[in-house]
């Protein structure tokens, strides 16, 4: 087995539909910048509220990718 090094970043995705869509949005955007994405760990989820209604879902991810 080859030795590997992975880098980890944190991202927050948002969606007006769901936490899952928020995570998908974060991964999709990260894939435009980072190659060889490996694992996304959900760190936190929250919602934005306006006038007593949920207007957005947010998902914070810890995302790893292979370096080099």
Protein Blocks (a to p, Z undefined) as FASTA:
>chain_A
ZZddddddddddddfkbmklmmmmmmmmmmmmpghifbdcdfbdcdddeehiafbdcddd
dddddeZZ
